[in-house]
Structure formats: structure tokens, C-alpha cells
Amino acid sequence: MFHYQLEKKSGQPVYLQLIDQIRTDILRGLLPGGTKLPSKRTAAADLGVSVVTVKNAYEQLLAEGYILSSERKGYYVADINGEQYHQPERQVHKKQPVAPVEKRINLASGGVSSGLFPMSVWMKLSRSVYLEYGKELLKKAPYNGHPLLRDAISAYLYQLYGISVDPERILVTSGNEHVYNTLETFFGDDRVYGIEDPGHRTIASLYGQHGARVEYLSLDEKGVTAGEVRHKKVQILHISPSHHFPTGITMPASRRSELLAWAGEAEDRFIIEDEYDSEFRMAGKPIPPLLAVDQKGKVIYINTFTKTIAPSLRIGYAVLPQVLADRYREKMGFLSCTVPVAEQLILAKFMSDGYLSRHVHRMRTYYRHIRDKLLRSIEEGCAGEEFSVSGVDSGLHFLLHVRNGMPEDEMKQILRENGVDVRFLSDYTAKGEAGADKALVISYADLAEEQIPDLIGVLRQIAGGDNKKEAD
């Protein structure tokens, strides 16, 4: 029996309200996997709506993979949440005043909540692709990826940003690491690569493994500066202007213009724009990338489906300026695309049929809920001047700044002993040294809601909250 409040004059269709409320209860574990849902007629009578309204809601939830149907038996909640949504049993830890969680709290991997993915839809599309294309799947794809996937990516960029991109300029790759290597091979190891500091160390490692010169660029409140880029004679600049990792800086238009001007000063200068989670901007619409305002063909836009779908789907892409797309075809067109054709076509259908856009919207809503609850819990459970946050409106992480006088190594030990996997800002600097700003990089996409109280308990230890309470 449902007890939902459906507002017929709210401006939102009633069936969409019903979908949202059932979906929310499933994600929160209030409707666990295997729960039998009321029949359409029973639910309609309970809610005071038409049977068609319930039918439309059930069919949408069925398509998204939240519920299953069984002939002559009815509808059941799908087991999508897995163990991460179940309340873990608490254990007693003799060495620490806060009991460690049964499952480690993962704030470091940059994973995603796999329970949100419409697996039944993906399986349905997979069957459709294998039936439709058959032996065509055994043929070699073009060097830059299957045309249908490149068409779908082009349409997606237009839908998201209003950018018109010729599919021939798109290069399908096996994730970001592969595209970094590919671009380094294409440009050659005699170029000077500039990367942000702090930033992902993997980028520096990949660019430098063949002997290329890598320059670390410091950041101010707007990101890297054109002055330092010029001073260090950078030729290939790798940045994340929409949402820098890990500081969360969003580069303003003035700084973007300065860097585009720098790139336009010489033929061999290019900007690699790395957009890794721009779809998850929590305040307002996604910020248009540099690609949208590039008038001289100086921006190489790269992105991946790691955040929007799953890290295991090793598919990414690059949008090359026309001059580089032509040069790449001449120099490296003999190579084979490294992504299996079947996976490319499944993803193409997932995008072109609108499933990706709906999935991203669903994920954004869920992640905003997790982020907001975590921020409220930090404010309520760790009151005082020890903590402050920054970079909360963009992407799937924020910085938790700590001012407690405790050495960073000691904080890391407390977190580790209590089952919290997290990185500090210093872990992403070139020197790896703790500076004056001691900050935890809170990547919350893989954080289960029921783990938040345990996390707050550990943070109170770092802040000295438990000790203060005892002293009072």
C-alpha cells in the first residue's frame, strides 16, 4: 500500500511525482529488492488516481530498471542497491572510541554508485545490438570509432552545451589514460607539457614516461595563469577549467580568454581541456567548455563515461580541432580503434534513445541528496572552527579544510584505522608535502547514506570533538 502525497495542481504530472517517490524509496532502501508492489488497480485506489497514471509510472520504472514484472504475478522491486544501501552491523573496536564500519568508507576512488545504473535497460540494448548487427560486430571499426557512436556523442554535446561538432573530429578511445598516451604519441616527446599543481599525478606520469618535459603550474583562485604558462615555455597545456581536481576551482571567463589568447600566439600551442565530471554541476546548468568559444582551433576536448556510467566502461573520447583531426588521420589513421564494436554500438543506442540523459539527471538528483546530507551532518556534528568546506557546487567532490593543529600524518592514521579511505590535498601536489592548507578531498559519489554517521564520528575525532565533549 502506498501513502504518497500527490499534488494534482503542482504543475508536475502526477505520474512523474509517483515515479520520483517510488524511485526515492527504492534508493533509500525503504522498498528493498524483492518487495511486491501493489497492483495497478490497488495503487490507483489508494492514491486516488487513475489506473493509467499508475501504469505509466510502473512502465517507466520498469524501463529504468528499478522494478521487475512477472507475468500474472505483478511488479516487484529490483535488487539494484546491493549491500552498500543496507545498514552495516556495528562492531566494537578496542583501540578507537568510534566503532569502525563493517564496509570501508570510500572517499578516494572516484567511483560511482552502481545501484543507480539501469542494468536491465543496458542488457535489453545489448540483446538488441547483437540481434540487429550479428556478424557485423566482428568487423573492424574505423580508427576513430564507429560512426554511430561518434554521431551520438556529437548529438550529446549539442544537447548538453549547444556545441555543433563534426563527428569526423571525434576520436573514440579506451578511457582518459589511453587518450593521454595517444595524444602524447601524436604530438611527440619533444613538446613541453604543462599540468596543474595540485592535480592528478597520473597525467604527469603518462606524459613523462617517454621522456617528454612536464612543467607543474601553480594555481591562484582562478586556476593556472597565462604568465606562468609563458614563463615555463609550455606548448601543450592540460587543464580542467570547468571543475579543477582536486581544488574545485571553476575558471572564470576572463582567465579562459587569457589562455585562449596564449594558445593563439603560436602554431604549436594547444590546450587539452579535460572534462571529467562536468555533467554533475549542482548549481545551475553545466558551464560551457573552452571548446564552445574556441575560434582558432586550439582546444582538444576530452571526456569519458567513467562518471556518467561506470569506471569499468573504458570508453572516452576526444574532440580534435579540424587541423589536428586531418593531421591525426594522416599520421595515425592506420591504427585500430581499441574499443570493441559491440560496446560502441550499445553505448550509441543508450545515448541516442535518451537513456544516458535520463540516467545523468537521476544520478545528479541522488548525488545532490547525498552531498546535502553530508554537508548538513558536518555542520551539525562537527560544529566549531575546525572545519570549513569549499568547491561544493561543482562535480562529485569538495574540499574539507581542517584547522586543528594535528599533523596530517596523525589525521591519516586515525582515518585509516577507522576504515575511511580518503586523500588529502597534499597527495595531489608535485612534492606531496603538507602545506598550511590541510584539506581532505571528499569524493562522495561512492558514499552510502547510512555511512554518513560513522564518517562524522571519525571526523569528530580529528576535530577533537569527542575530547571537548568529555572535557565539558
C-alpha positions in Angstrom: 0.0 0.0 0.0 1.3 3.4 -0.9 0.9 6.5 1.3 2.3 9.1 -1.1 1.0 12.7 -1.3 0.4 13.5 -5.0 -0.3 17.1 -5.8 -2.6 17.3 -8.8 -2.1 21.1 -9.1 1.6 21.2 -8.6 2.5 21.7 -12.3 4.3 18.4 -12.5 2.3 15.5 -14.0 1.0 13.1 -11.3 2.7 10.1 -12.8 6.1 11.8 -12.6 5.5 12.6 -9.0 4.7 8.9 -8.3 7.8 7.8 -10.2 10.0 10.1 -8.2 8.6 9.0 -4.8 8.8 5.3 -5.6 12.3 5.7 -7.0 13.4 7.6 -3.9 12.1 4.9 -1.6 13.9 2.2 -3.6 17.2 4.1 -3.5 16.9 4.8 0.3 16.1 1.1 0.9 12.6 1.7 2.1 11.4 -0.6 -0.7 14.1 -3.3 -0.6 14.7 -5.7 -3.5 12.0 -8.3 -3.9 9.2 -6.2 -2.4 5.9 -6.8 -4.2 4.3 -3.6 -5.3 0.5 -3.1 -5.1 -1.4 -3.9 -8.3 -2.2 -1.0 -10.6 -5.8 -1.0 -9.5 -5.0 -1.2 -5.8 -2.4 1.5 -6.0 -4.8 3.7 -8.0 -7.5 3.3 -5.4 -5.1 4.0 -2.5 -3.7 7.1 -4.2 -6.9 8.4 -5.7 -5.6 8.5 -9.2 -6.4 6.6 -12.5 -5.1 3.2 -13.3 -3.4 4.7 -16.4 -1.4 7.0 -14.1 -0.1 4.1 -12.1 0.5 2.1 -15.3 2.6 4.9 -16.8 4.7 5.2 -13.6 5.3 1.4 -13.4 6.3 1.2 -17.1 8.8 4.0 -16.7 10.3 2.5 -13.5 10.4 -0.9 -15.4 12.3 0.7 -18.3 14.8 2.3 -15.9 15.4 -1.0 -14.2 14.0 -0.1 -10.7 11.3 -2.7 -10.8 10.7 -6.0 -12.5 7.4 -7.6 -13.8 6.4 -11.2 -13.6 3.6 -12.4 -15.7 0.4 -13.0 -13.7 2.2 -12.2 -10.5 2.7 -8.4 -10.7 5.5 -6.0 -10.1 8.5 -6.4 -7.8 11.3 -4.0 -6.7 14.6 -4.9 -8.4 17.6 -5.7 -6.3 19.6 -2.8 -7.5 21.0 -1.3 -4.3 23.3 -4.1 -3.2 25.0 -4.2 0.2 26.1 -0.6 0.2 22.5 0.5 0.9 22.0 -1.8 3.9 22.8 -0.5 7.4 26.0 -2.2 8.4 26.3 -4.0 11.6 28.4 -2.1 14.1 31.5 -3.7 15.6 33.3 -2.8 18.8 36.9 -1.6 18.2 39.0 -1.7 21.4 41.6 0.9 20.2 39.3 3.7 19.0 36.3 5.4 20.6 34.4 5.3 17.3 33.4 1.9 16.0 34.7 1.2 12.5 32.1 0.5 9.9 31.8 -3.0 8.5 32.5 -1.8 5.0 35.2 0.7 4.4 34.0 4.2 3.7 35.4 5.0 0.2 36.0 8.7 -0.3 39.1 8.2 -2.5 38.5 6.1 -5.6 36.3 8.5 -7.5 33.9 5.6 -8.2 30.1 5.9 -8.8 27.0 4.5 -7.2 26.5 1.4 -9.2 23.0 0.9 -7.8 21.7 3.8 -9.9 22.6 2.3 -13.2 19.6 0.9 -15.3 21.3 -2.5 -15.9 18.1 -4.0 -17.3 18.0 -1.3 -20.0 21.7 -1.9 -20.8 21.0 -5.7 -21.1 18.0 -5.0 -23.3 20.0 -2.8 -25.6 22.8 -5.4 -25.7 20.5 -8.1 -26.9 19.1 -5.7 -29.5 22.6 -4.8 -30.8 23.6 -8.4 -31.1 20.4 -9.4 -32.9 20.4 -6.4 -35.2 24.1 -6.4 -36.2 25.1 -10.0 -35.9 28.4 -10.7 -37.8 28.8 -7.0 -38.5 30.1 -6.8 -34.9 33.1 -8.9 -36.0 34.3 -6.3 -38.5 37.0 -3.7 -37.7 35.8 -0.3 -36.7 37.4 2.9 -38.2 40.5 4.2 -36.4 38.4 7.0 -34.8 35.5 4.8 -33.7 32.2 3.6 -35.0 30.2 6.3 -36.9 27.1 5.7 -34.9 28.8 6.3 -31.6 30.5 9.4 -32.9 27.1 10.7 -34.2 25.6 10.0 -30.7 28.5 11.9 -29.0 28.1 14.8 -31.4 24.3 15.0 -30.6 25.0 14.7 -26.9 27.4 17.6 -26.9 24.9 19.7 -28.8 22.2 18.8 -26.3 24.4 19.5 -23.3 26.2 22.6 -24.4 24.7 23.7 -27.8 28.0 22.9 -29.5 27.9 21.6 -33.1 30.8 19.2 -33.6 31.5 17.3 -36.9 31.6 13.6 -35.9 34.7 13.2 -38.1 36.6 15.3 -35.5 35.7 12.9 -32.7 38.1 10.2 -31.6 36.8 7.3 -29.6 39.3 6.0 -27.0 39.6 3.4 -24.2 39.2 6.0 -21.4 41.3 9.0 -20.5 44.6 7.2 -19.8 44.5 5.9 -23.3 43.8 9.3 -24.9 46.6 10.9 -22.8 49.0 8.3 -24.3 47.6 8.7 -27.7 48.0 12.5 -27.7 51.5 12.3 -26.4 52.4 9.8 -29.2 50.7 12.1 -31.7 52.4 15.3 -30.6 55.8 13.6 -29.8 58.0 13.7 -26.7 59.8 16.8 -27.8 57.0 19.0 -26.6 56.7 20.8 -23.2 53.5 19.8 -21.4 52.1 22.0 -18.7 49.8 20.4 -16.0 48.1 21.9 -12.9 49.6 21.6 -9.5 47.9 20.2 -7.5 46.4 17.8 -9.9 46.2 14.2 -11.0 49.6 12.6 -10.8 48.7 10.0 -13.4 48.7 12.8 -16.1 52.2 13.8 -15.3 53.3 10.1 -15.3 51.8 9.3 -18.6 53.1 12.4 -20.4 56.6 12.0 -18.9 57.1 8.2 -19.4 58.5 8.6 -22.9 60.8 11.5 -21.9 58.6 14.5 -22.6 59.2 17.5 -20.4 56.5 18.2 -17.9 56.1 21.5 -16.1 54.0 21.9 -13.0 51.9 25.1 -12.9 50.7 26.6 -9.7 47.2 27.8 -9.2 45.7 31.0 -7.9 42.0 31.5 -7.1 41.2 31.4 -10.9 43.4 28.5 -11.9 46.7 28.5 -13.9 48.0 31.8 -15.1 48.9 32.7 -18.7 52.0 34.4 -17.3 53.4 31.2 -15.7 52.5 29.2 -18.8 54.5 31.6 -21.0 57.4 31.7 -18.4 57.8 27.9 -18.5 57.6 27.8 -22.3 54.6 25.4 -22.3 53.4 24.2 -25.6 50.6 21.7 -24.7 48.6 22.9 -21.7 46.4 20.3 -19.9 43.7 21.8 -17.7 40.2 21.2 -16.2 38.7 24.7 -16.3 35.1 23.7 -15.5 35.9 21.9 -12.3 39.5 21.5 -11.3 40.5 18.4 -9.4 41.1 18.5 -6.6 40.6 22.2 -5.6 37.2 22.5 -7.2 38.1 25.8 -8.9 35.9 26.9 -11.8 37.9 29.1 -14.1 36.2 32.4 -14.9 35.7 33.7 -18.5 38.5 36.3 -18.1 41.1 33.7 -17.4 39.8 31.4 -20.1 40.2 34.2 -22.6 43.8 34.8 -21.5 44.7 31.2 -22.0 43.0 31.0 -25.4 44.9 34.1 -26.4 48.2 32.5 -25.3 47.4 29.4 -27.4 46.6 31.5 -30.4 50.1 33.2 -30.3 51.9 30.2 -31.8 51.0 27.4 -34.2 52.4 24.6 -32.0 50.4 25.6 -28.9 47.3 23.7 -27.9 45.0 23.3 -24.8 43.8 19.9 -23.7 40.5 20.5 -21.9 39.8 17.6 -19.6 36.2 17.4 -18.6 35.7 14.5 -16.2 32.5 15.3 -14.3 31.1 18.5 -15.8 27.6 17.0 -16.1 27.3 17.0 -12.3 27.4 20.7 -11.6 25.0 21.0 -8.7 24.1 24.7 -9.1 22.8 25.9 -12.4 23.5 24.3 -15.8 26.8 22.8 -16.8 29.3 25.5 -17.7 30.1 25.7 -21.5 33.6 24.3 -22.1 36.5 26.2 -23.8 35.6 24.2 -26.9 32.4 26.3 -27.2 34.4 29.6 -27.5 37.5 28.4 -29.3 37.6 30.4 -32.6 41.1 29.4 -33.7 41.1 25.6 -33.4 43.3 25.4 -30.3 41.3 23.3 -27.9 41.3 19.5 -27.7 38.3 18.5 -25.7 38.4 15.1 -23.9 35.8 13.4 -21.7 34.9 9.9 -20.5 31.9 7.9 -19.5 33.6 6.8 -16.3 31.5 9.1 -14.1 28.2 9.1 -16.0 28.0 5.3 -16.4 30.8 3.3 -14.7 34.6 3.2 -14.3 34.5 -0.3 -15.8 33.2 1.0 -19.1 36.5 2.0 -20.6 35.2 4.4 -23.2 36.2 8.0 -23.6 36.6 10.4 -26.5 38.4 13.4 -27.8 37.2 16.3 -30.0 40.1 17.4 -32.1 40.4 20.8 -33.9 39.9 20.3 -37.6 43.6 20.9 -38.4 44.6 18.2 -35.9 41.8 15.8 -37.0 43.2 15.9 -40.5 46.8 15.5 -39.3 45.8 12.7 -36.9 44.1 10.8 -39.8 47.3 11.1 -41.9 49.7 10.2 -39.2 47.8 7.6 -37.1 44.8 6.6 -39.2 46.4 3.1 -39.7 45.7 2.3 -36.0 42.6 0.3 -34.9 40.1 1.7 -32.5 40.7 -0.1 -29.2 37.0 -0.2 -28.1 35.1 -3.3 -29.1 32.5 -2.6 -31.8 29.6 -4.1 -29.8 30.3 -1.9 -26.8 30.4 1.1 -29.0 27.0 0.3 -30.6 25.4 -0.4 -27.2 26.6 2.9 -25.9 25.4 4.6 -29.0 21.9 3.3 -28.6 22.0 4.1 -24.9 22.7 7.7 -25.8 20.6 8.2 -28.9 17.5 6.6 -27.2 17.8 9.2 -24.4 18.7 6.8 -21.6 22.0 8.5 -20.8 20.4 11.9 -20.3 17.8 10.5 -18.0 20.4 8.5 -16.1 22.6 11.5 -15.6 19.6 13.5 -14.4 18.7 10.7 -11.9 22.3 10.5 -10.7 22.6 14.3 -10.3 19.4 14.3 -8.1 20.7 11.4 -6.0 24.2 12.8 -5.6 22.9 16.2 -4.6 20.9 14.5 -1.9 24.0 12.7 -0.6 26.1 15.8 -0.7 23.5 18.0 1.0 23.0 15.4 3.8 26.8 15.1 4.3 27.3 18.9 4.4 24.4 19.2 7.0 25.9 16.4 9.1 29.3 18.0 9.0 27.8 21.4 10.1 25.7 19.8 12.8 28.0 17.1 14.1 31.3 18.9 13.8 30.4 22.4 14.9 33.2 24.7 15.6 36.0 26.4 13.8 38.0 23.3 12.9 36.2 22.6 9.6 35.2 24.6 6.5 34.3 23.4 3.0 34.9 24.8 -0.5 34.1 23.7 -4.0 30.7 22.3 -3.1 28.7 23.3 -6.2 30.6 21.5 -9.0 31.2 17.9 -9.6 31.3 15.0 -7.2 33.9 16.1 -4.6 34.6 19.0 -2.3 37.4 20.1 0.0 37.1 19.8 3.7 39.6 22.1 5.3 40.9 21.2 8.7 42.3 23.7 11.3 43.0 21.6 14.4 46.8 21.8 14.9 47.0 18.0 14.4 49.8 16.8 12.0 48.5 15.4 8.7 50.1 12.0 9.2 48.3 11.6 12.5 45.0 12.5 10.9 45.7 10.0 8.1 46.3 7.3 10.7 43.0 8.0 12.5 41.1 7.8 9.3 42.8 4.7 8.1 42.3 2.9 11.5 38.6 3.7 11.3 38.1 2.4 7.8 38.0 5.7 5.9 39.7 5.8 2.6 40.4 9.4 1.7 43.1 11.5 0.2 44.5 14.9 1.3 45.1 17.9 -0.9 48.8 17.3 -0.4 48.6 13.9 -2.1 47.9 15.7 -5.4 50.8 18.2 -5.2 54.0 17.7 -7.1 56.1 17.5 -4.0 53.5 15.6 -1.9 54.1 17.8 1.1 51.5 19.0 3.5 51.2 22.8 3.4 49.4 25.3 5.5 46.1 24.3 4.0 45.3 20.8 5.4 42.3 19.6 3.4 40.6 16.3 2.8 39.4 15.6 -0.8 35.9 14.3 -0.1 34.8 12.3 -3.2 31.3 11.3 -2.2 29.9 9.5 -5.3 30.5 6.1 -3.7 29.4 7.1 -0.2 26.3 5.3 1.0 23.8 7.4 3.0 23.9 5.2 6.0 27.7 5.5 6.3 27.5 9.3 7.0 27.0 9.0 10.8 30.1 6.8 11.0 32.1 9.2 9.0 31.0 12.1 11.1 32.1 10.2 14.2 35.6 9.8 12.7 35.7 13.5 11.8 34.9 14.4 15.3 38.0 12.5 16.5 40.1 14.6 14.1 38.5 17.8 15.3 38.8 16.8 18.9 35.1 16.9 19.3 34.9 13.9 21.5 37.6 15.1 23.7 36.0 18.5 24.0 32.7 16.9 24.9 34.3 14.9 27.7 36.2 18.0 29.0 32.9 19.9 29.1 
